[in-house]
Amino acid sequence: MDARALVVHLESPLSAFAPSEASARDVVLAGLNWPTEYWAALAVGWLEQGAPVDSEIASALQALAEKKHYSQGVRHRAFAIARRFEKGAP
């Protein structure tokens, strides 16, 4: 599915997402891999709302945390979620 069609879901809360052709995981990955901070920040928000994290998402979060042109707040939020995943915490 086209990434542009996926990321628009991020503008609504995770609880409002009704999976049809894409999963919440697909939507989050599309946002994390988008080249601008807006969609990445919304994807991090979905993870904070309870979207599941797996190793691919954790890797994308680590990469996001290293993007110096993103705001410090988004990078720290991404790093914290990736760190919790690595430690096995919910």
N, C-alpha and C positions, 0 to 999 in steps of 0.2 A: 504494500500500500504506500502511496505517496506520503512522504514525511510531512508535507504541508497540511494534508488532511488529518494527520495524527495530532500534531501539536495544538491545533485549535481546541482540542478537548481539554487542554491544560488550563484554559481560562475559566473553567468551571471546577468546583470542588471534586475531589476524588469520589465522594459519596454520590454525586450526580452522574457519574460515568456508568453507562450501560454498554458493556462490550457487545459488539456486533461482529464486525470483521476483524477487529484488532483487540488486543488485550491491553490492560493497564500497563503491563511491562513494555509493550511496543510503544505506547504513547510516551512513557517516561524516557525510554532510550532515545526516541526521536528528539525529545526536548533537551536531554543532556548532550546530545551530539550536534545540536543546532549551533551555527556559528555566532549567534548573538546571546547576550546574557539574559534577555527577557524570558525566552522560552526555557533556558536552563534553570533559571530561578524558579519558574513555575513548576518544573519537573521536580526540583528539590522539595518544593512545597508539597507535592503529592506524596513524596517519600516520607516527609514528616507527618503527613496525614494517615500513613499506614500502608501505602503501596509496598509490596514485597521487594526486598533487595536480594539479588543473586550476585554471583561473581562477575558477570558482565556489567551489571549496573555499578557494582563497587569499583570496577576498573574505570568506568566512565566518570564516576565521582572523583576518583583520584586524579584523573586527567583534568577535570574541571577545576579542582583545587589548585592546580599548578598554573592555571591561566592568569597571568599577572594583570591582564587588561580587564579582568572581571573584578567586581567590587570585593573588598575583603570579607564583607558579610556573607555573600553567596559562597565564596571559596571556603570559609570556615564552616558554614552549614554543610556543605558537600563533604568536607573532610571528616566532620563529626559522624555523619551517617556511615561513611565508608569505614571509619575506625570501629564503630559499633559492630558492623558486619564482620570485620576481621576478628574481633574479640568474641563473636558469637552471641552478643547481647541482642535482645529483641528491640 
